[in-house]
Amino acid sequence: MENTQPVSKARKRRGKARNVSPLTGYIPLNQLPIGETLTRKLIDKDILFSIVVGSPGSRRGVRLVSLESWEAYTKSLAKEQHKPAKGEPAKSK
């Protein structure tokens, strides 16, 4: 007689997932590589676009920042920081 014990399946964990889904286009505010204060200032200046997701009627929610606005902000910083200084000739490609 064979031993026919059921094989247990791995249980999926249900919890606060911290992985960023590339399909959503949004990232939780606390996962940005800058501080919360600076992030909120950029949101107030309409540099970063954000939404709050929560249950209807709840007082709290999760603030998500648009990856597209984050990318545009970092690209503008890169352009600004790589400008030639006054009096320096522009680099040719």
C-alpha positions as CSV (number, residue, x, y, z in Angstrom):
1,M,0.0,0.0,0.0
2,E,1.3,3.4,-0.9
3,N,1.4,6.4,1.4
4,T,-1.1,8.9,-0.1
5,Q,-0.7,12.0,2.0
6,P,-1.8,15.2,0.3
7,V,0.9,17.5,-0.8
8,S,0.6,20.8,1.0
9,K,0.5,23.8,-1.3
10,A,2.5,26.9,-0.3
11,R,0.2,29.5,1.2
12,K,0.2,32.9,-0.4
13,R,0.9,35.6,2.1
14,R,-1.6,38.4,2.3
15,G,-0.1,41.5,3.7
16,K,1.2,44.9,2.8
17,A,3.0,44.2,-0.5
18,R,5.8,46.6,-1.1
19,N,6.5,45.6,-4.7
20,V,5.9,48.2,-7.3
21,S,3.8,47.0,-10.2
22,P,5.1,48.4,-13.5
23,L,1.6,48.3,-14.9
24,T,0.0,50.8,-12.6
25,G,2.2,53.8,-13.2
26,Y,2.1,54.8,-9.5
27,I,4.5,54.2,-6.6
28,P,3.8,54.7,-2.9
29,L,5.1,58.0,-1.5
30,N,7.3,56.2,1.0
31,Q,9.2,54.3,-1.7
32,L,10.5,57.4,-3.5
33,P,14.2,58.0,-2.9
34,I,13.6,61.5,-1.5
35,G,12.1,62.5,1.8
36,E,8.5,62.9,2.5
37,T,8.7,66.7,3.1
38,L,10.4,67.4,-0.2
39,T,7.9,65.1,-2.0
40,R,4.9,66.9,-0.5
41,K,6.4,70.3,-1.5
42,L,6.8,69.0,-5.1
43,I,3.2,67.8,-5.0
44,D,2.0,71.2,-3.7
45,K,3.9,72.9,-6.6
46,D,2.3,70.6,-9.1
47,I,5.7,69.2,-10.1
48,L,4.7,65.7,-9.0
49,F,1.2,64.2,-9.5
50,S,-0.3,62.1,-6.8
51,I,-3.6,60.4,-5.8
52,V,-4.9,59.0,-2.6
53,V,-6.4,55.5,-2.6
54,G,-8.6,54.5,0.3
55,S,-11.9,53.0,1.2
56,P,-15.0,55.3,0.8
57,G,-15.6,57.3,4.0
58,S,-12.2,56.4,5.5
59,R,-10.0,59.1,6.9
60,R,-6.8,57.5,5.8
61,G,-5.4,56.2,2.5
62,V,-2.3,55.5,0.6
63,R,-0.8,58.4,-1.3
64,L,0.6,57.2,-4.7
65,V,2.9,59.3,-6.9
66,S,2.8,59.1,-10.7
67,L,5.9,57.4,-12.1
68,E,5.6,59.6,-15.2
69,S,5.7,62.8,-13.2
70,W,8.7,61.4,-11.2
71,E,10.6,60.6,-14.3
72,A,9.9,64.0,-15.9
73,Y,11.1,65.7,-12.6
74,T,14.3,63.7,-12.5
75,K,15.0,64.3,-16.2
76,S,14.5,68.0,-15.7
77,L,17.0,67.9,-12.8
78,A,19.5,66.1,-14.9
79,K,19.2,68.7,-17.7
80,E,19.5,71.5,-15.2
81,Q,22.6,70.1,-13.5
82,H,24.4,69.3,-16.8
83,K,24.2,72.8,-18.3
84,P,27.6,74.3,-19.0
85,A,28.6,77.0,-16.6
86,K,28.7,80.6,-17.8
87,G,31.8,81.2,-19.9
88,E,32.3,77.5,-20.6
89,P,31.8,76.3,-24.2
90,A,29.0,73.8,-24.8
91,K,30.1,70.2,-25.2
92,S,29.7,69.0,-28.8
93,K,28.6,65.4,-29.5
